[in-house]
Amino acid sequence: MYGGEIMIIKDTKRTFFAFSPYECAAVEEYLGQMVDKGWLLESIKGNFFKFEKTDQKNLKYSVDVLHKVSIFDRKDSDVALEYREYCKAAGWNYICQTGKIQIFYTHDDREAISIHTDEEEKFKSVFKASIYNVFGQFFLTLMFIFNLFIQLFLGDAGFVLASNLGILAIVSASTVILMNCVGFISFCSWIIKARGQLKRDKVMHYNNYKQIRMKSILTKIFGLLILSILLKLLILDNINNRGFNIYFLLVLCIPMIIMTYVKKFINKKRYSKNINMGIIIGSVLISTYLVIMIVMGTVLLSSQETPRNEVPSEKVSLTFRDFGFKENNDGSTYSMFDKSIVAQRIDYSSSNEENQLTYTIVESNSTLVIKFYKKRLLARLNSYGIDLKRIKTSLPSNIVVYSDITKRSFILVAEDKVVDIKKDFSGISEEEFLNVVCKKLLY
Amino acid sequence: MARQQFQNLTEPMYYILMSLLKEMCGVDIMESIGGISKGRVKVGPGTLYALLSKFEKEKMIRETKVDGRKRSYIITDKGKGILLDEYRRLIIMANDGLLCMGAKL
């Protein structure tokens, strides 16, 4: 069954169940099913539900939304405690809270008054509690779309495609975008349906368990995908990258660790809402500043300390020497290599006083990746004013070649490789140059 | 604004305001409504809590005392005016109904 069962230890069971305030009826349905199976809800932390074995049957849950509870309120705030007294007087026993959600239960045989007896008021409460989440998700979605656009369409897509960290970022961002879009559509459809029902003086419908289950299956699939890429990143990546990847992920954990401790501190100290607001905003600013400073510091240090020519020599099959030039050891020759689960990339550059050779190879078994990279590369270079046009060559027909007017910049596209090469030297014909490149890099 | 919003009081609003003609706390209001309506009207704690906040914000009721987490309220003159308007509207509606349907009832 769904509920995202995580583990069962003796008489305790933990499950994963992600929901929004407007899906409260689906949670009630889920909790009801769990009681029928002998599990009583004990607490909720984030999206993780903890159940205890119970013999009690015929329990009725109420998953209630108290929109007056703010994100700056501590757990068990005065507002929440006062509200629970009202519910207790009406026959509802409090179980736990998570954010704006308060969960109560009553025995089926008792005649407890429903927590909400006015559908219009309940709609307003649920709407207010959900709208901030939805706006937050909407804003986050826009940020992720912008980020994806920059990484894949404005910048050099080869960097992202050939880095597991880049792939992880793309998959995570796409997941967030997709899930938030599903959530946003689901919320809008709920509003339309609920308003329609209220106009006809009928009971509002909330998303049921079946609907939320579909959404959660999607979340789980994407979660597993992200986890598998993460494991690949941490365990199987090459040694140089692995250290950097672990370090980078640990840095990203800093805000989460800080915020967890801040939340615990706030719950313990019971300050006023305004003081809590100051503490939370301050912590967010400090953790953001820390992450930015650490990342910037690392980038600066690594750019000074990273030794050049760290690519295994067998990876660099075409060098300056192949055209009769000598490679200098003064730092003017460098090569870089990166590999991800979908592509690998080699960058090479070498120059002397008057001549220069620079190239980038992106290689992938996926035709889709090659096609995408080729399209983005041509679009990017053309946007810089390099007018690349397809040219006829004596190379095999499966190799497509693009060149600029000056015949210095070439792009060679094979089934599994895209080579972006620039030569700044003379003494070799175009045909001869392309034959050497093709022989060394494409075969 | 408040007059416009509360021009026609809903049943829970009407009974909550009536209960607050006498000072009482939230939990007692639920019992009071049951008493006044002889059990016909039931106002859930969630609805009551939301409406009390709304009434207080619109100055239709005011907080009188806080005893621990128990807060007591009483209706204000503004609240009384709105309640009275609703009462008169209901009387007019009932009389109109009597005139039109009296013979047929």
Interface residues (C-beta under 8 A of the other chain):
Chain A: D64 L66 K68 D78 L81 E82 Y83 E85 Y86 C87 A89 A90 W92 I113 S114 I115 H116 T117 D118 E120 E121 K122 K124 S125
Chain B: T10 P12 G26 V27 M30 K42 V43 G44 P45 G46 T47 L48 Y49 A50 L51 S53 R69 K70 R71
